[in-house]
Amino acid sequence: MTPAEPGNAMLHISAWQQFIRNKRGDWEQLCREQRLPPDQWADWFQSIIAGHGIDPGTIQACAVFDADQKLTHVLPLRRQSRTLLGVSFSELEPLGNVFCMRHGMASRPGDSSPLLMLRQLSASADWSTLRIDGIVRGSTADVLWTEACESLGLRRRWFGGAEIPVLRIEGGWPEFLASKSSNFRYNIRRKRRRFEQAGKLQVSFFTRADELDRAFAAMAGIETVSWKVGAGSSLGDRPWEIRFYRELAERMASHGALLITVLSLDGRPIAYDLGLVANDSGYCLKTSFSAEHHELSPGAVLRALLMEKLVGQGVRYYDFLGKQDRWKLEWTDATERVESLIIYAPNARSWFISALHQLGELNRRLQASIRLSTRGSDGALLPGHDAAIG
């Protein structure tokens, strides 16, 4: 244990498998008491390890305990070897993937975890950068990591960024619909009516592990005729994604957090949504529909049926995840700004890596400036400029 302020909290860094073996029960109790989102559960991280084929030996568990030895925070860290312009360096990053929900790291005011972790990591010279993706700007996590860096004099850099649509819900389904425009309500009724005129509508909800074979068979069938096939983002194009989702679905089902929705027309599945529901919140992990039935708006019909169910069972926050697709913005105009944070270790190599990052940023800005100066507002080259420059 490493004693540190405030409140006599202590940080312990241990091998992942050892931590899971000894402290999994305490971790699950922590998740229940603090109502943590699914991407902070032990089973979420175990699914990432299994789905991506990650060696557990490369992962360390950073755990924070209070003065009474009660677990208060867990952050799995993975070490990665990186190369930037021919320079090799070691980067630490929280265990995660593109499907994580951005709620981790530090979510409670006064949480000392970022300070404790950075203080202990700073005493070691075997890393150059700590990269944390998907921090919501203005959130408690943003504030606490920033304050920890300033307290220890560590350099940091924000980069990337995206606006993620989220939906906050008050009241039941009738109240929710009443809060939307008349055009929104009309479109829901119109698309549902058109779908039912084409055949028999059936919606199925899968929540148990013994239903997963049926659910994933339906999902696989839809993916083979989805628009995603041509875009290279179909489940069939990425076997690791299937492994991750199947592993995650089985584990989430054991917690009562799984919800797979399948929409069928005359008995044939043509749209699905793979989601999670926990602590009054819903999350959309994967969704798709049959391209040959796009005229019937199967995705929109499914979404309305699913949202009616979620609102009816008390969901108050819905995270669409991913980028600002048009269909998501039909449901909400609220977004959360997420960015990535790089924290530099207090050593000479990290100073060099920081300088390379700054040079890269300057180069990107220069290239953007050149493009703007050589092209008109319509994107066409201005007279006197070689196409090779633009």
ABEGO torsion letter per residue (X at the ends): XBBBOBGGBBBBBBBAAAAAAAAAAAAAAAAAAAGBBAAABAAAAAAAAAAAGBBAAABBBBBBBBAAGBBABBBBBBBBBBBBGGBBBBBBBBBBBAABAGABGBABBGBAAAAAAAAAAAABAABABBBBBGBBBGBAAAAAAAAAAAAAGBBBBBBEEBBBBBBBBBEBAAAAAAABBAAAAAAAAAAAAAAAAAEBBBBBBBABAAAAAAAAAAAAAAAAABAAAAAGABAAABAAAAAAAAAAAAAAAAAGABBBBBBBBGGBBABBBBBBBBGGBBBBABBBBBAAAAAAGAAAAAAAAAAAAAAAAGBABBBAEEBBBAAAAAABABBBBBBBBBBBBBBAAAAAAAAAAAAAAAAAAAAAAAAAAABBAAGBBBBGBBAAAX
